């Protein structure tokens, strides 16, 4: 009888831990916390940009991209053409790809012309691991207090992004 009771307790505890894991799988961890500390290498190849460098009192859009991704190129063009919609927002474009490819992308799209766009390389793959990214481009939109408002994965309509700006 004693062994049956122990077996019953173990089964109940095991079921409880499985139920908690199911909840963790449906709610990504990053939705529960503000924008974490990060560091990306800027296009000058010597300057590191961190959360502390973000403008205060502005929303932040983190865009993960690949310089080779056609959808990422398209989204970048849309942002450029509609930059006035992003006037109260800092756009941080991040790639884990090699520095030369990032630099080529930056120059091709003339992103240096936009004060509110920062482009950098994530050599530690921090963002792609943190957000568990499957498709690019990936957008994470944060409010002025760095609280997550919305994420988008893959091609995203500009209208959907603008709703959260």
C-alpha positions as CSV (number, residue, x, y, z in Angstrom):
1,X,0.0,0.0,0.0
2,X,2.8,2.3,0.9
3,X,4.4,1.8,-2.6
4,X,1.1,2.5,-4.3
5,X,0.8,5.8,-2.5
6,X,4.4,6.8,-3.5
7,X,3.7,5.8,-7.1
8,X,0.5,7.9,-7.0
9,X,2.4,10.9,-5.7
10,X,5.0,10.6,-8.4
11,X,2.4,10.3,-11.1
12,X,0.6,13.5,-9.9
13,X,3.9,15.4,-9.6
14,X,5.0,14.2,-13.0
15,X,1.7,15.3,-14.6
16,X,2.0,18.7,-12.9
17,X,5.5,19.3,-14.3
18,X,4.3,18.3,-17.8
19,X,1.4,20.8,-17.5
20,X,3.8,23.6,-16.6
21,X,6.1,22.8,-19.5
22,X,3.1,23.0,-21.9
23,X,2.3,26.5,-20.6
24,X,6.0,27.5,-21.0
25,X,5.9,26.3,-24.7
26,X,2.8,28.4,-25.6
27,X,4.0,31.6,-24.0
28,X,7.5,32.7,-25.1
29,X,9.7,33.8,-22.3
30,X,10.6,37.2,-24.0
31,X,6.9,38.3,-23.8
32,X,7.3,38.4,-20.0
33,X,10.2,40.7,-19.7
34,X,11.3,44.2,-21.1
35,X,13.9,44.5,-23.8
36,X,17.1,42.9,-22.4
37,X,20.6,44.3,-22.4
38,X,22.3,43.6,-25.8
39,X,25.3,44.7,-27.7
40,X,25.7,44.8,-31.5
41,X,28.7,45.8,-33.6
42,X,28.0,48.8,-35.7
43,X,29.0,49.3,-39.3
44,X,32.2,51.1,-38.4
45,X,33.5,47.8,-37.1
46,X,34.7,49.2,-33.8
47,X,31.7,50.7,-32.0
48,X,29.3,48.6,-29.9
49,X,25.7,49.7,-29.6
50,X,23.8,48.7,-26.5
51,X,20.4,49.1,-24.9
52,X,21.8,52.1,-23.1
53,X,22.4,53.9,-26.4
54,X,18.8,53.7,-27.4
55,X,17.1,57.1,-27.5
56,X,15.0,57.8,-24.4
57,X,11.2,58.3,-24.7
58,X,11.0,56.6,-28.2
59,X,9.6,53.3,-29.2
60,X,12.0,50.7,-30.5
61,X,11.7,48.3,-33.3
62,X,14.2,45.4,-33.4
63,X,14.4,44.0,-36.9
64,X,16.4,40.8,-37.4
65,X,17.4,40.3,-41.0
66,X,19.7,38.6,-43.4
67,X,21.5,40.6,-46.1
68,X,20.7,37.8,-48.6
69,X,17.0,37.6,-47.7
70,X,14.7,39.0,-50.4
71,X,11.8,39.5,-47.9
72,X,14.3,41.5,-45.7
73,X,15.3,43.6,-48.6
74,X,11.6,44.3,-49.4
75,X,10.8,45.2,-45.8
76,X,13.8,47.5,-45.7
77,X,12.6,49.3,-48.8
78,X,9.2,49.7,-47.3
79,X,10.6,51.2,-44.1
80,X,12.7,53.6,-46.2
81,X,9.8,54.8,-48.3
82,X,7.6,55.3,-45.3
83,X,10.3,56.6,-42.9
84,X,8.0,59.4,-41.8
85,X,5.7,56.8,-40.2
86,X,8.7,55.8,-38.0
87,X,9.6,59.3,-36.8
88,X,9.0,58.5,-33.2
89,X,10.7,55.2,-33.4
90,X,14.3,53.9,-33.3
91,X,14.7,51.0,-35.7
92,X,17.6,48.7,-34.8
93,X,18.4,46.3,-37.7
94,X,20.4,43.3,-36.5
95,X,22.0,40.5,-38.4
96,X,24.2,37.6,-37.3
97,X,25.6,37.3,-40.8
98,X,29.3,38.2,-41.7
99,X,30.3,41.8,-41.2
100,X,31.1,42.3,-45.0
101,X,27.6,41.2,-46.0
102,X,26.0,43.5,-43.4
103,X,28.2,46.4,-44.6
104,X,27.2,45.8,-48.2
105,X,23.5,45.8,-47.3
106,X,23.9,49.0,-45.3
107,X,25.6,50.8,-48.2
108,X,23.3,49.4,-50.8
109,X,20.2,50.7,-49.0
110,X,22.0,53.9,-48.0
111,X,20.8,53.4,-44.4
112,X,23.3,56.0,-43.2
113,X,20.9,58.7,-44.4
114,X,18.3,57.8,-41.7
115,X,19.1,59.1,-38.1
116,X,16.5,56.7,-36.6
117,X,17.9,53.5,-38.2
118,X,20.8,51.7,-36.6
119,X,22.4,48.7,-38.3
120,X,24.6,46.2,-36.5
121,X,25.9,42.7,-36.3
122,X,25.0,40.3,-33.6
123,X,28.1,38.0,-33.5
124,X,26.9,36.1,-30.4
125,X,23.5,35.3,-32.0
126,X,21.8,36.8,-29.0
127,X,18.6,38.0,-30.6
128,X,17.9,35.0,-32.8
129,X,18.3,32.8,-29.7
130,X,16.4,35.1,-27.4
131,X,13.4,35.4,-29.7
132,X,13.6,31.8,-31.0
133,X,13.4,33.1,-34.6
134,X,12.4,30.7,-37.3
135,X,11.7,33.1,-40.2
136,X,13.2,36.4,-41.3
137,X,12.6,39.2,-41.2
138,X,11.6,39.3,-37.6
139,X,10.2,42.4,-35.9
140,X,9.9,43.0,-32.1
141,X,8.2,46.3,-31.3
142,X,8.8,47.8,-27.8
143,X,7.1,50.8,-26.2
144,X,9.0,53.8,-24.6
145,X,9.5,51.8,-21.5
146,X,10.9,48.8,-23.4
147,X,7.8,46.7,-22.8
148,X,7.1,44.3,-25.7
149,X,4.1,45.4,-27.8
150,X,4.1,42.9,-30.7
151,X,6.3,40.6,-32.7
152,X,6.1,39.7,-36.4
153,X,7.9,36.8,-38.1
154,X,8.4,36.6,-41.8
155,X,7.0,39.1,-44.4
156,X,4.9,41.6,-42.6
157,X,2.5,44.2,-44.0
158,X,3.6,47.7,-43.3
159,X,0.1,48.6,-42.1
160,X,0.5,45.9,-39.4
161,X,3.8,47.4,-38.2
162,X,2.5,50.9,-38.2
163,X,-0.4,50.0,-36.0
164,X,2.1,49.6,-33.1
165,X,4.1,52.7,-33.7
